[in-house]
Amino acid sequence: MANDDLDFTRRMYFPTMVFQIDVKNPETLNETLIENIYTERMRDQKGISRSNITALGGWHSHNDLHKSEDYAPLVEKVNRATAKMSANMGYADSHEMKIGTMWSIINPPGCVNKAHVHPGCMWSGVYYIQAPENCGNIEFIEPRTVHLMNQAKFQPNKKRPKECWTKVRFTPVAGRMLIFPSWLYHSVDINESKAEGNDANRIIISFNLNQVKKPNKKT
């Protein structure tokens, strides 16, 4: 075999990051959130229409849940998670990530969320409150369209490297939070849960985040 006279280095730039945060022992928190969300739906049965399809039975709350004390325990966890994110990425200490909008979605069986992005913010997140089996994975789509238009051929029957994927799916888990760039296209698969009654509903809270300047401390 001839000597290899090539120095080969692989460098990676411009990553698309998705942060996963798992809340320990989330049962009490989630039970309270479910009660609050159903109460909210009773107050506002029509809700609003965004990526959800109301004709299929999906429900989307108004966008300011973070201003209610009912959701303060979850907001506190989001704040701690985003503080970890900011430290991990080396964001300026003079700024912090803050929730700008927060809402809930209830997807009964048969419901989906169309592919969409979240304009006007830096990061977006989802917290899974109730996630029965087969209730709909979230799917993130390759943001660089050139990779979708002219895809490379890979070795058959061999798993390709993660950085070469064009789609990524996460199975929802109650107590799990995902935070991702707001420009990243994402959708939710159809809820195919076979559970009975309200136990079949996929219940989440989503939120948008922006980096804002910390208030000056009084001396």
C-alpha angles and dihedrals in degrees: 000000000000119000113262107241095184123099103210120198126176115207126184127205139168098031123189106227127205116185120209120201121182117201112218116234095356097170099103093043092049094048090054092046092051091052092048093047095051089048088052091050091052089054094047108024095167095052118174133293121238125131089337121090109230092190088067092052101263118145128208121189127216116281106249105072090127089070092062122088087222089075099038094108091057093043089054090054092048090051092052092046093051091048087058090048092051092050092046092053096041096245117175116277088223090070137050137193113257133186112247099176134009129182143163131235128198114197114187119195111301095031128121140174117232121232110277147143131226111242124205099031141078104225135016132195146191129207117199114222102166120014115167119188114289093007094139133292121233112240125204117201128215105266096208104079094198088072090056095046097050111022123188123239115245133197109284118247091012126109111244121226115274093244088061096054118114095197133031125193128197121197109224116247123188108249095025124120126198122194119190140163110287091228093059111108112235140167139181123238122233116285105245097170116150094199120125125262119321090353087077093060121109104221123189143158118219130191143183125225137202132182110247133178115263115243115256113260116241114240 
